[in-house]
Amino acid sequence: MAQDRYVYPAIFDYADNGISIEFPDLPGCLPCGDITTEALKNVREAMALHLYEMEQDGDPIPEPTPINKLRVAENQVVVPVDVWMPPFRDEMEQRAVKKTLTIPKWLDDLAQERHVNSHISSRAR
């Protein structure tokens, strides 16, 4: 069920070439960063997008693993990451979507005859 706030543990893996991040509860959500501040920014955006897509697809949202149940290596740190979804959802719903397509001439003629394109353009303004 969709919530307004999600908090999940992320595992930051520090290496010489940067920081890779994984969420034990969100497979496929794998942000990264060169430095900690960049990784913290990227991890929130990636988690919000991942959860938004799960909500849109109707996928079940898993319960977060308690932090004390996670075991990490020496170069890893567990970081609780929280996101407030309402502004992110609003941003995703308001984003522009560019569509380029090819349609048969008969369909274009019919759309022009019925003013479909001009109707959509005037509603978008």
Steps between C-alpha positions, in 0.01 A plus 500: 500500500632843408617719786601862518834429673729205449814416697730222379851400595762547229844344503772743393802312369811720504770417242793689351297590191185622680199389696257236379170465680249221527166462673452150642121542470490670157681278249612687191526837677875555477607866521860612541711809556857621501479656848263458795299820439438401138411144604248630757331715236497220243374238745185700587418571135557139398291364787212741430500414130520126570211513747295726269539248218401216734189697601412569136546134407291384796792303643488422870720733706716286731549564868844642575754271665584615852847655499617279787437193281748611231863392501754692295868482407768735637471739206121517523261713703124464549319830445126543560355689204165673516295658226184709519304390193226765447726765339683232301171356370384850405824564313471171312138569404584851373806406296489558129481195279620534142347260251622465146308257286403410150135441412327410175397794280132405523518531879675838481236622251222383733666669802534828309141477374376456858745757642650247738845661503367854546272382780789341687722803444240743635439283809874481574531879520 
